[in-house]
């Protein structure tokens, strides 16, 4: 969360740049286990590459008075949850479409 909270989202960043920055941050925090770094990167890197769209979703779905009172770490948590929910929804839709059923039908 510290990395996401401190991320400068004002410019465009290449995937390699985001991944290297995350790995450097994790190493500074003492997290060097390769599987852990890979799993964190699998969520954090795509999130940061799609942050503007995720932030738009957060703003669209949060009441203004709630959003104003959130601390930056809480905003980061909401970003991660929104990203993961969106990713799960897309995966479910793709699975349904591959099986040849229209999206939204019961399984």
C-alpha positions as CSV (number, residue, x, y, z in Angstrom):
1,X,0.0,0.0,0.0
2,X,2.9,2.3,0.7
3,X,4.1,1.9,-2.9
4,X,0.6,2.5,-4.4
5,X,0.0,5.5,-2.1
6,X,3.3,7.1,-3.1
7,X,3.1,6.4,-6.8
8,X,3.2,9.4,-9.2
9,X,0.2,8.8,-11.5
10,X,0.6,12.0,-13.4
11,X,2.6,10.5,-16.3
12,X,2.6,7.5,-18.5
13,X,4.9,4.7,-17.3
14,X,6.1,1.6,-19.1
15,X,5.4,-1.8,-17.6
16,X,9.1,-2.4,-17.1
17,X,9.5,0.9,-15.3
18,X,6.6,0.1,-12.9
19,X,7.9,-3.4,-12.2
20,X,11.4,-2.3,-11.6
21,X,10.2,0.5,-9.2
22,X,8.1,-2.0,-7.3
23,X,10.9,-4.5,-7.0
24,X,13.2,-1.8,-5.8
25,X,10.7,-0.7,-3.2
26,X,10.0,-4.2,-2.0
27,X,13.8,-4.8,-1.7
28,X,14.1,-1.7,0.4
29,X,11.3,-3.0,2.6
30,X,13.1,-6.3,3.0
31,X,10.8,-8.3,0.7
32,X,13.0,-10.3,-1.7
33,X,11.3,-13.7,-1.8
34,X,10.9,-14.1,-5.6
35,X,7.5,-15.8,-5.5
36,X,6.2,-13.1,-3.2
37,X,7.6,-10.3,-5.4
38,X,6.0,-12.0,-8.5
39,X,2.6,-12.3,-6.8
40,X,2.6,-8.7,-5.7
41,X,3.8,-7.5,-9.1
42,X,1.0,-9.5,-10.8
43,X,-1.5,-7.2,-9.0
44,X,0.3,-4.0,-8.4
45,X,1.8,-3.5,-11.9
46,X,-1.4,-3.9,-13.9
47,X,-3.2,-1.8,-11.4
48,X,-0.8,1.1,-11.8
49,X,-0.8,0.8,-15.5
50,X,-4.6,1.2,-15.5
51,X,-4.9,3.6,-12.6
52,X,-6.7,6.4,-14.3
53,X,-9.5,4.1,-15.4
54,X,-9.7,2.5,-11.9
55,X,-9.8,5.9,-10.2
56,X,-12.6,6.9,-12.5
57,X,-14.5,3.8,-11.4
58,X,-13.8,4.7,-7.7
59,X,-15.0,8.3,-8.2
60,X,-18.1,7.1,-10.0
61,X,-19.1,4.7,-7.3
62,X,-18.2,6.6,-4.1
63,X,-20.3,9.3,-2.7
64,X,-18.5,12.6,-2.7
65,X,-18.8,13.1,1.1
66,X,-17.3,9.6,1.6
67,X,-14.4,10.2,-0.8
68,X,-13.5,13.5,0.8
69,X,-13.1,11.8,4.2
70,X,-10.9,8.9,3.1
71,X,-7.2,8.9,4.0
72,X,-4.7,8.2,1.2
73,X,-4.1,4.6,2.5
74,X,-7.9,4.0,2.4
75,X,-8.0,5.3,-1.2
76,X,-5.3,2.9,-2.1
77,X,-7.2,0.0,-0.5
78,X,-10.3,1.0,-2.5
79,X,-8.2,1.2,-5.7
80,X,-6.9,-2.4,-5.1
81,X,-10.3,-3.8,-4.3
82,X,-11.9,-2.1,-7.4
83,X,-9.1,-3.3,-9.6
84,X,-9.5,-6.9,-8.4
85,X,-13.3,-6.9,-8.7
86,X,-13.0,-5.5,-12.2
87,X,-10.4,-8.2,-13.1
88,X,-12.6,-10.9,-11.7
89,X,-15.7,-9.7,-13.5
90,X,-13.7,-9.6,-16.8
91,X,-12.4,-13.1,-16.3
92,X,-15.9,-14.4,-15.5
93,X,-17.3,-12.8,-18.6
94,X,-14.5,-14.2,-20.8
95,X,-15.1,-17.7,-19.3
96,X,-18.8,-17.5,-20.0
97,X,-18.2,-16.3,-23.6
98,X,-15.7,-19.1,-24.3
99,X,-18.3,-21.6,-23.2
100,X,-20.6,-20.1,-25.8
101,X,-23.3,-18.8,-23.4
102,X,-24.3,-15.1,-23.4
103,X,-22.9,-13.2,-20.5
104,X,-25.1,-13.1,-17.4
105,X,-26.8,-16.5,-17.8
106,X,-26.7,-18.8,-14.8
107,X,-24.1,-21.6,-14.9
